[in-house]
Amino acid sequence: MDRLRDIAIFSHLSDTQLEKLKKISSVKKYRAKEILFYEGDEPVYLHVLLQGTLKVYKTNHKGQQIFLHQFYPGGLVAELAHFENIPYPATAEFMSDSEVLRIDYKALEKDFFKNPDISFEIIKSLIAKHKILIDVIQKEVILTAEAKVAKFLLENEELFKTLKNTQIASILNLTPETLS
């Protein structure tokens, strides 16, 4: 129950509500490179990344991955698919061994969405996703390759030091040769 309370969207729930949430949730472990969901899959669970890293991408007509975002622990993943009742708009792949909280969405909607604290946290999560989309559009349409690298380095200095060039190139939607 303590793990649930550590997740921002559920931090305001009472012990009784957390127990109820626990009954409609499960934790699943994944290995690096496993897929959480594919673009076009129908959503069943609301996912919260508890541990590890997850990348979300679309695949273009040439079969190339177009990196959209990387998730870290604590965030809701692809909640819009549930709210809009649409298939997942992208694929989610684990970049490291990870744990995910899987919540039965229908039960969550029925029992918890009347809670204003949860609704507010969901709105905040959707606004954050909107900002990510704006950033992706800016990065892909406006920035040159050099500007993409400079922006990434400025905003992710520590990450830049730990990732391989091929991983950075993938995140920036560049070829490794262009990055070099």
Buried (B, 14 or more C-beta within 10 A) or exposed (E): EEBBEEBBBBEBBEEEBBEBBBEBBEEEEBEEEEEBBEBEBEBEBBBBBBBBBBBBBBEEEEEEBEBBBBBEBEBBBBBBBBBEEEEBBBBBBBBEBBBBBBBBBEBBBEBBEEBEBBEEBBEEBBEEBEEBEEBBEEBBEEBEBEEBBEBBEEEBEEBBEEBEEEBBBBBBBBEEEEBE
